[in-house]
Every structure is written in C-alpha cells, then in structure tokens.
Amino acid sequence: MTALSAFSDTGKHNEQIFDLVWHSAARISISGYQVEMAIPFSIMRFPSQAVQSWKIDFWRNRPRASFHQYSWAAYDRNESCWLCQWGTVDGIAGVQPGRGFEILPTYVAYQSGQLKDFSAPRSGFDYSDVMGGLSVGGKYALSSDVTLEATCNPDFSQIESDAAQVDVNTTRDIVKSCG
C-alpha cells in the first residue's frame, strides 16, 4: 500500500496468487506516511480456535538508485525459510473464520468481424452476432488447509498456456520448464 492508497506501484506487474478484498486508506505525515487497513476475517482461512497466534509481516520496497526493503520482522539472509522469519502476533481472540464458500458466475462474450471489402480498407466492418457462454465456479474450504474447487463450463481462455517455443531447424530437444 502506498502513501496515496494504491495497492502497489512497483511497475513490475507482480502476479498476486491470492485475491483478497479489504478497505484501506493512507495519509502522508511529517515523518513519513501511515496506512490503515481493514481486512475482513471472512476472506481468510484459519482454524477456529478461541485464542490464536498468527505469523505476519509488513514490508516496504524502496526502489531508488539502490534497492532497499524494510521489514517489520528481522530477516536472516542465511535462513532459506522466508515465512518462518515472520513476526508473531499472539493473543488474537474472538475471531471466527469465514464459511469458506465462494461462487463466481461468469459470462464471457465475444464477437468477430472483417472488412466488408478487402480492396477498400475504409469500407467498414461486417460483424458476426455476439456469442457467449455462461459458466460458474465454486470453492469450498474443507478445512483451513484444504480447498475443493469445481467449475461448470469453464472459460479456458483465462488459463495460462505454455510459452511457445520455435523448434524449426534445431538440433536439440525442446525442454519445457516446470513451474
């Protein structure tokens, strides 16, 4: 979260593997900036216990002439487990996890078209009818660690495909990277 209340401004288009919803605000002060975030417990998965301890960290990237990263928790560069070094917040009480149930209906529409006259580029377009399909996806958290996910009539255009590799006139096998 930036001082102007944007989620991120790294410019690197980092893919986030989770899709959280929260409310936040920030303001610039004399000594820096302050951030306030309200994260609904219903969007997080955690065990239902009376008193809990959570691992958490807050960090700030400062890309200038040399890159700096500031963190609430101290990190040991010789320790390979990044999450193991997060700070611990003890005594969290009176919170209940969400139901862990999510339904996402989707309608994807498309339309194609082509030039009316290929010899006259300004002739306009002939369009096909709008086509589309309805799909629905759902998730159910069986526990805080296991999630069941199902889709009816999925839109496969949203799935990342393998990067294409040219194999013409090559003397070696193509090697696909995993992960």
CNS distance restraints for C-alpha pairs under 8 A (distance, minus, plus):
assign (resid   1 and name CA) (resid   5 and name CA) 5.87 0.50 0.50
assign (resid   1 and name CA) (resid   6 and name CA) 5.47 0.50 0.50
assign (resid   1 and name CA) (resid   7 and name CA) 4.38 0.50 0.50
assign (resid   1 and name CA) (resid   8 and name CA) 5.56 0.50 0.50
assign (resid   1 and name CA) (resid  26 and name CA) 7.90 0.50 0.50
assign (resid   1 and name CA) (resid  35 and name CA) 7.37 0.50 0.50
assign (resid   2 and name CA) (resid   6 and name CA) 5.24 0.50 0.50
assign (resid   2 and name CA) (resid   7 and name CA) 6.42 0.50 0.50
assign (resid   2 and name CA) (resid   8 and name CA) 6.29 0.50 0.50
assign (resid   2 and name CA) (resid   9 and name CA) 7.25 0.50 0.50
assign (resid   2 and name CA) (resid  26 and name CA) 7.22 0.50 0.50
assign (resid   3 and name CA) (resid  26 and name CA) 5.37 0.50 0.50
assign (resid   3 and name CA) (resid  27 and name CA) 5.78 0.50 0.50
assign (resid   3 and name CA) (resid  28 and name CA) 5.96 0.50 0.50
assign (resid   3 and name CA) (resid  33 and name CA) 5.76 0.50 0.50
assign (resid   3 and name CA) (resid  34 and name CA) 7.21 0.50 0.50
assign (resid   3 and name CA) (resid  35 and name CA) 7.35 0.50 0.50
assign (resid   4 and name CA) (resid  26 and name CA) 6.16 0.50 0.50
assign (resid   4 and name CA) (resid  27 and name CA) 6.84 0.50 0.50
assign (resid   4 and name CA) (resid  28 and name CA) 7.88 0.50 0.50
assign (resid   5 and name CA) (resid  24 and name CA) 6.93 0.50 0.50
assign (resid   5 and name CA) (resid  25 and name CA) 5.36 0.50 0.50
assign (resid   5 and name CA) (resid  26 and name CA) 5.13 0.50 0.50
assign (resid   5 and name CA) (resid  27 and name CA) 7.76 0.50 0.50
assign (resid   5 and name CA) (resid  35 and name CA) 7.92 0.50 0.50
assign (resid  20 and name CA) (resid  43 and name CA) 6.79 0.50 0.50
assign (resid  21 and name CA) (resid  39 and name CA) 7.13 0.50 0.50
assign (resid  21 and name CA) (resid  40 and name CA) 7.69 0.50 0.50
assign (resid  21 and name CA) (resid  43 and name CA) 7.32 0.50 0.50
assign (resid  22 and name CA) (resid  37 and name CA) 6.98 0.50 0.50
assign (resid  22 and name CA) (resid  38 and name CA) 5.78 0.50 0.50
assign (resid  22 and name CA) (resid  39 and name CA) 4.74 0.50 0.50
assign (resid  22 and name CA) (resid  40 and name CA) 6.58 0.50 0.50
assign (resid  23 and name CA) (resid  37 and name CA) 5.77 0.50 0.50
assign (resid  23 and name CA) (resid  38 and name CA) 5.14 0.50 0.50
assign (resid  23 and name CA) (resid  39 and name CA) 6.62 0.50 0.50
assign (resid  24 and name CA) (resid  35 and name CA) 7.28 0.50 0.50
assign (resid  24 and name CA) (resid  36 and name CA) 5.57 0.50 0.50
assign (resid  24 and name CA) (resid  37 and name CA) 4.26 0.50 0.50
assign (resid  24 and name CA) (resid  38 and name CA) 6.14 0.50 0.50
assign (resid  25 and name CA) (resid  35 and name CA) 5.94 0.50 0.50
assign (resid  25 and name CA) (resid  36 and name CA) 5.45 0.50 0.50
assign (resid  25 and name CA) (resid  37 and name CA) 6.62 0.50 0.50
assign (resid  26 and name CA) (resid  33 and name CA) 6.93 0.50 0.50
assign (resid  26 and name CA) (resid  34 and name CA) 5.49 0.50 0.50
assign (resid  26 and name CA) (resid  35 and name CA) 4.35 0.50 0.50
assign (resid  26 and name CA) (resid  36 and name CA) 6.22 0.50 0.50
assign (resid  27 and name CA) (resid  33 and name CA) 5.57 0.50 0.50
assign (resid  27 and name CA) (resid  34 and name CA) 5.51 0.50 0.50
assign (resid  27 and name CA) (resid  35 and name CA) 6.78 0.50 0.50
assign (resid  28 and name CA) (resid  32 and name CA) 5.99 0.50 0.50
assign (resid  28 and name CA) (resid  33 and name CA) 4.19 0.50 0.50
assign (resid  28 and name CA) (resid  34 and name CA) 6.48 0.50 0.50
assign (resid  29 and name CA) (resid  33 and name CA) 5.16 0.50 0.50
assign (resid  29 and name CA) (resid  34 and name CA) 7.13 0.50 0.50
assign (resid  39 and name CA) (resid  43 and name CA) 7.94 0.50 0.50
assign (resid  40 and name CA) (resid  44 and name CA) 7.55 0.50 0.50
assign (resid  41 and name CA) (resid  95 and name CA) 7.25 0.50 0.50
assign (resid  41 and name CA) (resid  96 and name CA) 7.01 0.50 0.50
assign (resid  41 and name CA) (resid  97 and name CA) 5.87 0.50 0.50
assign (resid  41 and name CA) (resid  98 and name CA) 6.40 0.50 0.50
assign (resid  42 and name CA) (resid  96 and name CA) 7.65 0.50 0.50
assign (resid  42 and name CA) (resid  97 and name CA) 5.48 0.50 0.50
assign (resid  42 and name CA) (resid  98 and name CA) 3.61 0.50 0.50
assign (resid  42 and name CA) (resid  99 and name CA) 6.98 0.50 0.50
assign (resid  42 and name CA) (resid 100 and name CA) 7.67 0.50 0.50
assign (resid  43 and name CA) (resid  97 and name CA) 7.79 0.50 0.50
assign (resid  43 and name CA) (resid  98 and name CA) 6.12 0.50 0.50
assign (resid  43 and name CA) (resid 100 and name CA) 7.66 0.50 0.50
assign (resid  44 and name CA) (resid  97 and name CA) 6.59 0.50 0.50
assign (resid  44 and name CA) (resid  98 and name CA) 6.78 0.50 0.50
assign (resid  45 and name CA) (resid  97 and name CA) 6.03 0.50 0.50
assign (resid  45 and name CA) (resid  98 and name CA) 7.03 0.50 0.50
assign (resid  45 and name CA) (resid 100 and name CA) 7.21 0.50 0.50
assign (resid  45 and name CA) (resid 141 and name CA) 7.99 0.50 0.50
assign (resid  45 and name CA) (resid 144 and name CA) 5.06 0.50 0.50
assign (resid  45 and name CA) (resid 145 and name CA) 7.81 0.50 0.50
assign (resid  46 and name CA) (resid  97 and name CA) 6.01 0.50 0.50
assign (resid  46 and name CA) (resid 144 and name CA) 5.06 0.50 0.50
assign (resid  47 and name CA) (resid  97 and name CA) 7.10 0.50 0.50
assign (resid  47 and name CA) (resid 143 and name CA) 7.59 0.50 0.50
assign (resid  47 and name CA) (resid 144 and name CA) 5.68 0.50 0.50
assign (resid  48 and name CA) (resid  96 and name CA) 6.11 0.50 0.50
assign (resid  48 and name CA) (resid  97 and name CA) 6.42 0.50 0.50
assign (resid  50 and name CA) (resid  93 and name CA) 5.81 0.50 0.50
assign (resid  50 and name CA) (resid  94 and name CA) 6.50 0.50 0.50
assign (resid  50 and name CA) (resid  95 and name CA) 7.79 0.50 0.50
assign (resid  51 and name CA) (resid  91 and name CA) 5.74 0.50 0.50
assign (resid  51 and name CA) (resid  92 and name CA) 5.51 0.50 0.50
assign (resid  51 and name CA) (resid  93 and name CA) 4.61 0.50 0.50
assign (resid  51 and name CA) (resid  94 and name CA) 7.38 0.50 0.50
assign (resid  52 and name CA) (resid  90 and name CA) 6.41 0.50 0.50
assign (resid  52 and name CA) (resid  91 and name CA) 5.81 0.50 0.50
assign (resid  52 and name CA) (resid  92 and name CA) 4.97 0.50 0.50
assign (resid  52 and name CA) (resid  93 and name CA) 6.36 0.50 0.50
assign (resid  53 and name CA) (resid  88 and name CA) 6.56 0.50 0.50
assign (resid  53 and name CA) (resid  89 and name CA) 5.56 0.50 0.50
assign (resid  53 and name CA) (resid  90 and name CA) 4.36 0.50 0.50
assign (resid  53 and name CA) (resid  91 and name CA) 6.19 0.50 0.50
assign (resid  53 and name CA) (resid  92 and name CA) 6.31 0.50 0.50
assign (resid  54 and name CA) (resid  88 and name CA) 5.62 0.50 0.50
assign (resid  54 and name CA) (resid  89 and name CA) 5.28 0.50 0.50
assign (resid  54 and name CA) (resid  90 and name CA) 6.61 0.50 0.50
assign (resid  54 and name CA) (resid  92 and name CA) 7.83 0.50 0.50
assign (resid  55 and name CA) (resid  83 and name CA) 7.93 0.50 0.50
assign (resid  55 and name CA) (resid  86 and name CA) 5.67 0.50 0.50
assign (resid  55 and name CA) (resid  87 and name CA) 5.57 0.50 0.50
assign (resid  55 and name CA) (resid  88 and name CA) 4.57 0.50 0.50
assign (resid  55 and name CA) (resid  89 and name CA) 6.35 0.50 0.50
assign (resid  56 and name CA) (resid  86 and name CA) 5.49 0.50 0.50
assign (resid  56 and name CA) (resid  87 and name CA) 5.44 0.50 0.50
assign (resid  56 and name CA) (resid  88 and name CA) 6.19 0.50 0.50
assign (resid  56 and name CA) (resid  89 and name CA) 7.11 0.50 0.50
assign (resid  57 and name CA) (resid  71 and name CA) 7.09 0.50 0.50
assign (resid  57 and name CA) (resid  72 and name CA) 5.96 0.50 0.50
assign (resid  57 and name CA) (resid  73 and name CA) 6.18 0.50 0.50
assign (resid  57 and name CA) (resid  86 and name CA) 5.34 0.50 0.50
assign (resid  57 and name CA) (resid  87 and name CA) 5.90 0.50 0.50
assign (resid  58 and name CA) (resid  71 and name CA) 5.76 0.50 0.50
assign (resid  58 and name CA) (resid  72 and name CA) 5.39 0.50 0.50
assign (resid  58 and name CA) (resid  73 and name CA) 7.59 0.50 0.50
assign (resid  59 and name CA) (resid  69 and name CA) 6.79 0.50 0.50
assign (resid  59 and name CA) (resid  70 and name CA) 5.32 0.50 0.50
assign (resid  59 and name CA) (resid  71 and name CA) 4.10 0.50 0.50
assign (resid  59 and name CA) (resid  72 and name CA) 6.19 0.50 0.50
assign (resid  60 and name CA) (resid  69 and name CA) 5.56 0.50 0.50
assign (resid  60 and name CA) (resid  70 and name CA) 5.08 0.50 0.50
assign (resid  60 and name CA) (resid  71 and name CA) 6.44 0.50 0.50
assign (resid  61 and name CA) (resid  67 and name CA) 7.45 0.50 0.50
assign (resid  61 and name CA) (resid  68 and name CA) 6.02 0.50 0.50
assign (resid  61 and name CA) (resid  69 and name CA) 4.47 0.50 0.50
assign (resid  61 and name CA) (resid  70 and name CA) 6.48 0.50 0.50
assign (resid  62 and name CA) (resid  67 and name CA) 5.93 0.50 0.50
assign (resid  62 and name CA) (resid  68 and name CA) 5.06 0.50 0.50
assign (resid  62 and name CA) (resid  69 and name CA) 5.94 0.50 0.50
assign (resid  62 and name CA) (resid  70 and name CA) 7.86 0.50 0.50
assign (resid  63 and name CA) (resid  67 and name CA) 4.53 0.50 0.50
assign (resid  63 and name CA) (resid  68 and name CA) 6.30 0.50 0.50
assign (resid  64 and name CA) (resid  68 and name CA) 7.73 0.50 0.50
assign (resid  72 and name CA) (resid  87 and name CA) 7.43 0.50 0.50
assign (resid  73 and name CA) (resid  85 and name CA) 6.98 0.50 0.50
assign (resid  73 and name CA) (resid  86 and name CA) 5.63 0.50 0.50
assign (resid  73 and name CA) (resid  87 and name CA) 5.24 0.50 0.50
assign (resid  74 and name CA) (resid  85 and name CA) 7.17 0.50 0.50
assign (resid  74 and name CA) (resid  86 and name CA) 7.79 0.50 0.50
assign (resid  75 and name CA) (resid  79 and name CA) 7.88 0.50 0.50
assign (resid  75 and name CA) (resid  82 and name CA) 7.81 0.50 0.50
assign (resid  75 and name CA) (resid  85 and name CA) 6.17 0.50 0.50
assign (resid  76 and name CA) (resid  85 and name CA) 7.86 0.50 0.50
assign (resid  81 and name CA) (resid  85 and name CA) 6.97 0.50 0.50
assign (resid  82 and name CA) (resid  86 and name CA) 7.28 0.50 0.50
assign (resid  99 and name CA) (resid 141 and name CA) 7.64 0.50 0.50
assign (resid 100 and name CA) (resid 139 and name CA) 7.41 0.50 0.50
assign (resid 100 and name CA) (resid 140 and name CA) 5.41 0.50 0.50
assign (resid 100 and name CA) (resid 141 and name CA) 4.67 0.50 0.50
assign (resid 100 and name CA) (resid 142 and name CA) 7.79 0.50 0.50
assign (resid 101 and name CA) (resid 138 and name CA) 7.44 0.50 0.50
assign (resid 101 and name CA) (resid 139 and name CA) 5.64 0.50 0.50
assign (resid 101 and name CA) (resid 140 and name CA) 4.55 0.50 0.50
assign (resid 101 and name CA) (resid 141 and name CA) 6.48 0.50 0.50
assign (resid 102 and name CA) (resid 138 and name CA) 5.48 0.50 0.50
assign (resid 102 and name CA) (resid 139 and name CA) 5.11 0.50 0.50
assign (resid 102 and name CA) (resid 140 and name CA) 6.57 0.50 0.50
assign (resid 103 and name CA) (resid 136 and name CA) 7.10 0.50 0.50
assign (resid 103 and name CA) (resid 137 and name CA) 5.81 0.50 0.50
assign (resid 103 and name CA) (resid 138 and name CA) 4.42 0.50 0.50
assign (resid 103 and name CA) (resid 139 and name CA) 6.63 0.50 0.50
assign (resid 104 and name CA) (resid 136 and name CA) 5.67 0.50 0.50
assign (resid 104 and name CA) (resid 137 and name CA) 5.10 0.50 0.50
assign (resid 104 and name CA) (resid 138 and name CA) 6.09 0.50 0.50
assign (resid 105 and name CA) (resid 134 and name CA) 7.46 0.50 0.50
assign (resid 105 and name CA) (resid 135 and name CA) 5.93 0.50 0.50
assign (resid 105 and name CA) (resid 136 and name CA) 4.26 0.50 0.50
assign (resid 105 and name CA) (resid 137 and name CA) 6.30 0.50 0.50
assign (resid 106 and name CA) (resid 134 and name CA) 5.80 0.50 0.50
assign (resid 106 and name CA) (resid 135 and name CA) 5.19 0.50 0.50
assign (resid 106 and name CA) (resid 136 and name CA) 5.88 0.50 0.50
assign (resid 107 and name CA) (resid 132 and name CA) 6.88 0.50 0.50
assign (resid 107 and name CA) (resid 133 and name CA) 5.67 0.50 0.50
assign (resid 107 and name CA) (resid 134 and name CA) 4.50 0.50 0.50
assign (resid 107 and name CA) (resid 135 and name CA) 6.31 0.50 0.50
assign (resid 108 and name CA) (resid 132 and name CA) 5.38 0.50 0.50
assign (resid 108 and name CA) (resid 133 and name CA) 5.61 0.50 0.50
assign (resid 108 and name CA) (resid 134 and name CA) 6.69 0.50 0.50
assign (resid 108 and name CA) (resid 155 and name CA) 7.51 0.50 0.50
assign (resid 109 and name CA) (resid 130 and name CA) 6.65 0.50 0.50
assign (resid 109 and name CA) (resid 131 and name CA) 5.62 0.50 0.50
assign (resid 109 and name CA) (resid 132 and name CA) 4.09 0.50 0.50
assign (resid 109 and name CA) (resid 133 and name CA) 6.69 0.50 0.50
assign (resid 110 and name CA) (resid 130 and name CA) 5.79 0.50 0.50
assign (resid 110 and name CA) (resid 131 and name CA) 5.43 0.50 0.50
assign (resid 110 and name CA) (resid 132 and name CA) 6.01 0.50 0.50
assign (resid 111 and name CA) (resid 127 and name CA) 7.04 0.50 0.50
assign (resid 111 and name CA) (resid 128 and name CA) 6.00 0.50 0.50
assign (resid 111 and name CA) (resid 129 and name CA) 6.37 0.50 0.50
assign (resid 111 and name CA) (resid 130 and name CA) 4.83 0.50 0.50
assign (resid 111 and name CA) (resid 131 and name CA) 6.21 0.50 0.50
assign (resid 112 and name CA) (resid 127 and name CA) 5.85 0.50 0.50
assign (resid 112 and name CA) (resid 128 and name CA) 5.56 0.50 0.50
assign (resid 112 and name CA) (resid 129 and name CA) 7.94 0.50 0.50
assign (resid 112 and name CA) (resid 130 and name CA) 7.98 0.50 0.50
assign (resid 113 and name CA) (resid 125 and name CA) 6.16 0.50 0.50
assign (resid 113 and name CA) (resid 126 and name CA) 5.41 0.50 0.50
assign (resid 113 and name CA) (resid 127 and name CA) 4.16 0.50 0.50
assign (resid 113 and name CA) (resid 128 and name CA) 5.97 0.50 0.50
assign (resid 114 and name CA) (resid 125 and name CA) 5.32 0.50 0.50
assign (resid 114 and name CA) (resid 126 and name CA) 5.57 0.50 0.50
assign (resid 114 and name CA) (resid 127 and name CA) 6.74 0.50 0.50
assign (resid 115 and name CA) (resid 121 and name CA) 7.10 0.50 0.50
assign (resid 115 and name CA) (resid 123 and name CA) 6.68 0.50 0.50
assign (resid 115 and name CA) (resid 124 and name CA) 5.78 0.50 0.50
assign (resid 115 and name CA) (resid 125 and name CA) 4.47 0.50 0.50
assign (resid 115 and name CA) (resid 126 and name CA) 6.22 0.50 0.50
assign (resid 116 and name CA) (resid 123 and name CA) 5.78 0.50 0.50
assign (resid 116 and name CA) (resid 124 and name CA) 5.82 0.50 0.50
assign (resid 116 and name CA) (resid 125 and name CA) 5.22 0.50 0.50
assign (resid 116 and name CA) (resid 126 and name CA) 5.65 0.50 0.50
assign (resid 117 and name CA) (resid 121 and name CA) 7.01 0.50 0.50
assign (resid 117 and name CA) (resid 123 and name CA) 5.88 0.50 0.50
assign (resid 117 and name CA) (resid 124 and name CA) 7.82 0.50 0.50
assign (resid 134 and name CA) (resid 153 and name CA) 7.19 0.50 0.50
assign (resid 135 and name CA) (resid 151 and name CA) 7.38 0.50 0.50
assign (resid 135 and name CA) (resid 152 and name CA) 5.70 0.50 0.50
assign (resid 135 and name CA) (resid 153 and name CA) 4.92 0.50 0.50
assign (resid 135 and name CA) (resid 154 and name CA) 5.74 0.50 0.50
assign (resid 135 and name CA) (resid 155 and name CA) 7.12 0.50 0.50
assign (resid 136 and name CA) (resid 151 and name CA) 5.81 0.50 0.50
assign (resid 136 and name CA) (resid 152 and name CA) 5.43 0.50 0.50
assign (resid 136 and name CA) (resid 153 and name CA) 6.99 0.50 0.50
assign (resid 136 and name CA) (resid 154 and name CA) 7.26 0.50 0.50
assign (resid 137 and name CA) (resid 149 and name CA) 7.51 0.50 0.50
assign (resid 137 and name CA) (resid 150 and name CA) 5.79 0.50 0.50
assign (resid 137 and name CA) (resid 151 and name CA) 4.19 0.50 0.50
assign (resid 137 and name CA) (resid 152 and name CA) 6.32 0.50 0.50
assign (resid 137 and name CA) (resid 154 and name CA) 7.62 0.50 0.50
assign (resid 138 and name CA) (resid 149 and name CA) 5.74 0.50 0.50
assign (resid 138 and name CA) (resid 150 and name CA) 5.45 0.50 0.50
assign (resid 138 and name CA) (resid 151 and name CA) 6.32 0.50 0.50
assign (resid 139 and name CA) (resid 147 and name CA) 6.71 0.50 0.50
assign (resid 139 and name CA) (resid 148 and name CA) 5.68 0.50 0.50
assign (resid 139 and name CA) (resid 149 and name CA) 4.45 0.50 0.50
assign (resid 139 and name CA) (resid 150 and name CA) 6.60 0.50 0.50
assign (resid 140 and name CA) (resid 147 and name CA) 5.66 0.50 0.50
assign (resid 140 and name CA) (resid 148 and name CA) 5.20 0.50 0.50
assign (resid 140 and name CA) (resid 149 and name CA) 6.48 0.50 0.50
assign (resid 141 and name CA) (resid 145 and name CA) 7.79 0.50 0.50
assign (resid 141 and name CA) (resid 146 and name CA) 6.03 0.50 0.50
assign (resid 141 and name CA) (resid 147 and name CA) 4.28 0.50 0.50
assign (resid 141 and name CA) (resid 148 and name CA) 6.22 0.50 0.50
assign (resid 142 and name CA) (resid 146 and name CA) 5.51 0.50 0.50
assign (resid 142 and name CA) (resid 147 and name CA) 5.54 0.50 0.50
assign (resid 142 and name CA) (resid 148 and name CA) 6.77 0.50 0.50
assign (resid 143 and name CA) (resid 147 and name CA) 6.98 0.50 0.50
assign (resid 155 and name CA) (resid 159 and name CA) 7.92 0.50 0.50
assign (resid 165 and name CA) (resid 174 and name CA) 7.63 0.50 0.50
assign (resid 167 and name CA) (resid 174 and name CA) 7.02 0.50 0.50
